[in-house]
Amino acid sequence: MFDLASKRQREPQQPEHPQIDPNTQSMTRFALLTGFSILLALMWPSELFAVMLAGFLFINAMTSAVAAMIKRDQVWSPHLTRWDEAAAFYVFAFISSLFIDQAALEAAINAVGAEG
């Protein structure tokens, strides 16, 4: 009397979640990880902010590259991928490292050495 299987076959399958633009996903992921890196770098003394930010951004770059390898993202793709995120993180880490104050860094290292 009731044939549910045939009814299911006739109805078009609707995706449960709408497809999100991969560029939007990538930019959102980049913004969130960059913001998180800035928050972590702010927890250190202000003299070490540039050093810590560069370090955290470099870690993000390596993590994005590993995730791209695991996910097998194409390097040359028409949309943003994790490879693009890794490159952007690396560039921002390099720019951040340009603002490192060597004297403040040496003072912080010496202060830790004197305490410990």
Backbone hydrogen bonds, N-H to C=O, Kabsch-Sander energy under -0.5 kcal/mol:
donor,donor_aa,acceptor,acceptor_aa,energy
3,D,1,M,-0.6
4,L,2,F,-0.7
7,K,3,D,-1.2
8,R,4,L,-2.2
9,Q,5,A,-1.5
10,R,6,S,-1.3
11,E,7,K,-1.4
25,Q,21,D,-2.1
26,S,22,P,-2.4
27,M,23,N,-2.6
28,T,24,T,-2.4
29,R,25,Q,-2.6
30,F,26,S,-2.5
31,A,27,M,-2.5
32,L,28,T,-2.6
33,L,29,R,-2.4
34,T,30,F,-2.3
35,G,31,A,-2.6
36,F,32,L,-2.4
37,S,33,L,-2.2
38,I,34,T,-2.4
39,L,35,G,-2.4
40,L,36,F,-2.3
41,A,37,S,-2.5
42,L,38,I,-2.0
43,M,39,L,-0.6
43,M,40,L,-1.0
44,W,41,A,-1.3
48,L,45,P,-1.6
49,F,46,S,-1.0
52,M,48,L,-2.7
53,L,49,F,-2.8
54,A,50,A,-2.4
55,G,51,V,-2.2
56,F,52,M,-2.9
57,L,53,L,-2.7
58,F,54,A,-2.1
59,I,55,G,-2.3
60,N,56,F,-2.3
61,A,57,L,-2.2
62,M,58,F,-2.4
63,T,59,I,-2.5
64,S,60,N,-2.6
65,A,61,A,-2.1
66,V,62,M,-2.4
67,A,63,T,-2.5
68,A,64,S,-2.2
69,M,65,A,-2.1
70,I,66,V,-2.6
71,K,67,A,-2.7
72,R,68,A,-1.0
73,D,68,A,-2.2
77,S,75,V,-1.0
85,E,81,T,-1.7
86,A,82,R,-2.5
87,A,83,W,-2.2
88,A,84,D,-2.4
89,F,85,E,-3.0
90,Y,86,A,-2.3
91,V,87,A,-2.3
92,F,88,A,-2.5
93,A,89,F,-2.3
94,F,90,Y,-2.2
95,I,91,V,-2.5
96,S,92,F,-2.4
97,S,93,A,-2.0
98,L,94,F,-0.8
98,L,95,I,-0.8
99,F,96,S,-1.5
100,I,97,S,-1.2
102,Q,100,I,-0.8
105,L,101,D,-2.2
106,E,102,Q,-2.5
107,A,103,A,-2.3
108,A,104,A,-2.2
109,I,105,L,-2.2
110,N,106,E,-2.6
111,A,107,A,-2.2
112,V,108,A,-1.9
113,G,109,I,-2.2
114,A,110,N,-2.2
115,E,111,A,-1.5
116,G,112,V,-2.3
